[in-house]
């Protein structure tokens, strides 16, 4: 296994492909909840994307978008099932945090689903703290929002 990390944007064909795989995974895992989630998420542009490849195969991704002038939102964190529990998610989040800080942001926020305790635990171990839901997730009891000072 030869891993390669690539920085790109949301227009990258490999990112589009693995992002669709992530959507399919969440649809299978969460059913209608995943579809409802896609309908409330804002369609952000200008993602800073981290892609991880095993040789030429995209196996993991993550991205951030500007949420407001001092804050970015972590998006699209996904690791293919066969590559989980090897530290790739941690590596991707650290790369995104580093780039966010370089770009001058002070905070990073994220949203995950209440039915994903593994994700909540993962982010908690990376020092993300629970916060009140931010727009567009205000009032949605299925959403869990978290924040970290960079």
TIDO-449197 format. One record per atom (N, C-alpha, C): residue in three letters; x, y, z. Coordinates in steps of 0.1 Angstrom, whole numbers, plus 5000, padded with zeros to 4 digits. Example, Ala and Ser with C-alpha at 12.3 -4.5 7.8 and 13.67 -1.06 7.14 Angstrom:
BEGIN
ala513249435078
ala512349555078
ala513249675078
ser512849785071
ser513749895071
ser512950005079
END
This chain:
BEGIN
unk500949885000
unk500050005000
unk500950125000
unk500750214990
unk501450334989
unk500450454989
unk500450525001
unk499550635003
unk500050764997
unk499150834991
unk499550974986
unk498451064990
unk498851184995
unk497851284999
unk497951394988
unk496751434984
unk496551544973
unk495651654979
unk496051774976
unk495151884979
unk494451934966
unk493151954967
unk492451994955
unk491252074958
unk490152064950
unk488952134953
unk487752044949
unk486552104950
unk485352024948
unk485051974934
unk485852034925
unk485651994911
unk486551874906
unk487351824915
unk488251714912
unk487351584910
unk487551514899
unk486751404895
unk486851294906
unk488051274912
unk488151174922
unk487351214935
unk487351334938
unk486651384949
unk485151364947
unk484651404935
unk483251384931
unk482851234933
unk483751154928
unk483451004928
unk483350954943
unk484350984951
unk484350934965
unk483251004973
unk482951134970
unk481851204977
unk480551134974
unk480351084961
unk479151004958
unk479050874965
unk480250814967
unk480350684974
unk479950714989
unk480350824994
unk480050865008
unk478550885009
unk477950945000
unk476450965000
unk475750834999
unk476150744991
unk475550614990
unk475750535003
unk476850545010
unk477150485023
unk476150535033
unk475950665034
unk475050725044
unk473650695040
unk473250685028
unk471950645024
unk471650505029
unk472550415027
unk472450285032
unk472350275047
unk473150355054
unk473350355068
unk472150415075
unk471650535070
unk470750615077
unk469350625070
unk469250575057
unk468050585050
unk467550725048
unk466250745051
unk465550875048
unk466250985055
unk466850965066
unk467551065074
unk468651135065
unk469351045058
unk470451095049
unk469951185038
unk468751145032
unk468151225022
unk467651355027
unk467051355039
unk466651485045
unk467851575047
unk468951515052
unk470151585055
unk470651655042
unk470651585031
unk471151645019
unk470251765015
unk469051755018
unk468051865014
unk468251995023
unk468751975035
unk468952095043
unk470352155043
unk471352075038
unk472652125037
unk472852235026
unk473552335029
unk473852435019
unk474752385009
unk474652424996
unk475452384985
unk476652474985
unk477652444993
unk478852534993
unk479752514981
unk480452614978
unk481452614967
unk482852644974
unk483852634966
unk485252664971
unk485652584983
unk485552454981
unk486052354991
unk487552354990
unk488252345001
unk489652295002
unk489552145005
unk490052064996
unk489851924997
unk491151844999
unk491151755008
unk492251655010
unk491751525005
unk492451464996
unk492151334990
unk493351244994
unk493051124998
unk494051025001
unk493950904991
unk495050874984
unk495050764974
unk495850644979
unk495450524976
unk496250404977
unk496650374962
unk497850404959
unk498250394945
unk497350494937
unk496550454928
unk495650544920
unk494250544925
unk493950474936
unk492550454941
unk492350554952
unk491350644950
unk490950734961
unk490250654972
unk490850674984
unk490250584995
unk489750675007
unk490050805007
unk489550885018
unk489551035013
unk488651105020
unk488551255017
unk488051335029
unk488251455028
unk487751555037
unk487851695031
unk487051785036
unk487151915030
unk486652025040
unk486952145037
unk486352255045
unk485952365036
unk484952445040
unk484452555033
unk484452675043
unk484552795039
unk484352905047
unk482952915052
unk482752925065
unk481352945071
unk481153095074
unk482053155079
unk482053305081
unk483553355082
unk483753475084
unk485053535082
unk486153465091
unk485853415103
unk486853355111
unk486653205113
unk485753145106
unk485353005108
unk485152925095
unk485752805095
unk485452715084
unk484652595090
unk483952535080
unk483152415084
unk483752295077
unk484052195086
unk484552065081
unk483451985074
unk483751935062
unk482751865054
unk483351735048
unk482451645044
unk482851535036
unk483951445041
unk484051435054
unk485051335059
unk484551195057
unk485351115050
unk484950985046
unk486250895043
unk486250775049
unk487250675047
unk486550555042
unk487050495031
unk486450365026
unk486650265037
unk485650175038
unk485550075049
unk486749995051
unk487349945040
unk488549865041
unk489749935046
unk489750075047
unk490850155052
unk490650215065
unk489550185072
unk489250245084
unk490150195096
unk490150275106
unk490950235118
unk492450225116
unk492950305106
unk494350315103
unk494850455105
unk494050545110
unk494450685113
unk494250775101
unk493650735091
unk493450825079
unk492550945082
unk491450915089
unk490551025093
unk491251135101
unk492051085111
unk492851175119
unk493751255111
unk494451195102
unk495451265093
unk494751365085
unk493551335079
unk492851425070
unk492351545079
unk491851525090
unk491351635099
unk492551725103
unk493651665106
unk494851745110
unk495251835098
unk495351775086
unk495651855074
unk494751965072
unk493451945073
unk492452045072
unk492552155082
unk492852115095
unk493052215105
unk494252305103
unk495352235098
unk496552315095
unk496352415084
unk495652375073
unk495452465062
unk494452575067
unk493452545075
unk492552645080
unk493252755088
unk494252715096
unk495052805104
unk495852885095
unk496552825085
unk497352895075
unk496553005068
unk495352975065
unk494453065058
unk493853175067
unk494153165080
unk493853275089
unk492553255097
unk491953135096
unk490753115104
unk491053075118
unk490153115127
unk490353085142
unk489552965147
unk488452925140
unk487652815145
unk487252725133
unk486952595137
unk486452505127
unk485252435134
unk484152435126
unk482852375131
unk482552255122
unk481652175127
unk481152055120
unk479852015125
unk479151935116
unk477851875120
unk477951725117
unk477451645126
unk477251505124
unk475951465129
unk475651335127
unk474251285130
unk474251225144
unk473151245151
unk473051185165
unk473151035164
unk472850975153
unk472850825152
unk474250775148
unk475250865149
unk476650825146
unk477550855158
unk477350775168
unk478150795180
unk479650775178
unk480050695168
unk481450675165
unk482050805160
unk481350875152
unk481751005146
unk481851105158
unk480951115166
unk480951205178
unk482151175187
unk482351055190
unk483551015198
unk484851045191
unk484951025178
unk486151055170
unk486451205171
unk485451285169
unk485751435169
unk486051475183
unk485351425193
unk485651455207
unk487151425211
unk487651315206
unk489051285209
unk489951375202
unk489551445192
unk490351545185
unk490051685190
unk489451695202
unk489151815210
unk488151905204
unk487151845197
unk485951925192
unk484951915204
unk484352025206
unk483352035217
unk481952055212
unk480951995219
unk479552015215
unk479152165216
unk478452205207
unk477852345207
unk476452335203
unk475752455205
unk474352455200
unk474452455184
unk473352395179
unk473252385164
unk473352515157
unk474152525147
unk474252645139
unk473452635126
unk473052745120
unk472352745108
unk473052665097
unk472452575090
unk471052555088
unk470452435097
unk471252405108
unk470852285116
unk470052325129
unk469852455131
unk469052495143
unk467752425143
unk467452365155
unk466152305157
unk466052165152
unk467052115145
unk467151975140
unk467751885151
unk466851805157
unk467351715168
unk468151605164
unk468251575151
unk469151465146
unk470551515144
unk470751645144
unk472051695141
unk472851725154
unk474151695154
unk475051725165
unk476051825160
unk476251935165
unk477252035161
unk478352045171
unk479652065165
unk480852065173
unk481752185168
unk482652225177
unk483552335173
unk484852315180
unk485852365173
unk487252365179
unk487952495176
unk488652545186
unk489552665184
unk490852615177
unk491252675167
unk492452635160
unk493652695166
END
